[in-house]
Amino acid sequence: MKIKLSYILTLVAFCVAFTACKKNDYIIGGDLHDPHVNMTTYDFLKTKPLFDTLVVLIDKAGLKDEINGDNTFFAPTDYSIKSLLERRTLIIQQKYQDENIKYTLDSLPIPELRDSLRSHLFTGKINREQLTLQNKVFKSLAGEDFSILLKEVNDYTGLNTTKPQYLYLTKIRNGLDPDPIPDDYPDEDKDIVDLVQTSGILTTNGVLHVLNNRHKFYW
């Protein structure tokens, strides 16, 4: 009986490892999916609870058509937006010495909101196949420069013959940071680096990448 149980566990472990190694699997919301979705970027966002608040902001800013253009969108999640409201609530509570004041979605100035969303939008389709381990600079629809690149990591090397490559979006603040960064380099000049948690969702109009939940929306 012990031999049979050991055999079964080994077989299960092998199957899990084999499945994890498949190069064409894309993970979206915990499930395996084909990267192509038969809907627009906006409609896809509407189907996912993770973007409920983001869709509200897109509507508020009147940017549905731009989201559905021939563009690449690095989508912030609702966690990023929630964090923004909490930060701004703390600021106004301290300013007015009133802990009952709340900063809400209605408090967001539309011009500022529109610019922030456009800073996550890029003309054309930017997918992993076009990127390398070297910085490649793109200009967002808000007119800001960003570096988009892949970075190799040592995670999961036991299951893969090659190192996984994560996608990163970096906002360039005062030219690309020197490498290495000097100890006296000003914090306000340091680039803002964000990991993409899900990449390469191909909608009927463009490409969608999802930023990590700690991304600070509203740069």
Salt bridges, closest charged atoms under 4 A:
ASP34 OD1 - HIS36 ND1 3.07
GLU66 OE2 - ARG118 NH2 2.60
ASP70 OD1 - LYS125 NZ 2.62
GLU86 OE2 - LYS82 NZ 2.50
GLU112 OE2 - ARG88 NH2 2.83
GLU144 OE2 - LYS171 NZ 3.25
ASP145 OD1 - LYS139 NZ 2.80
ASP187 OD1 - LYS190 NZ 3.18
ASP194 OD2 - HIS215 ND1 2.82
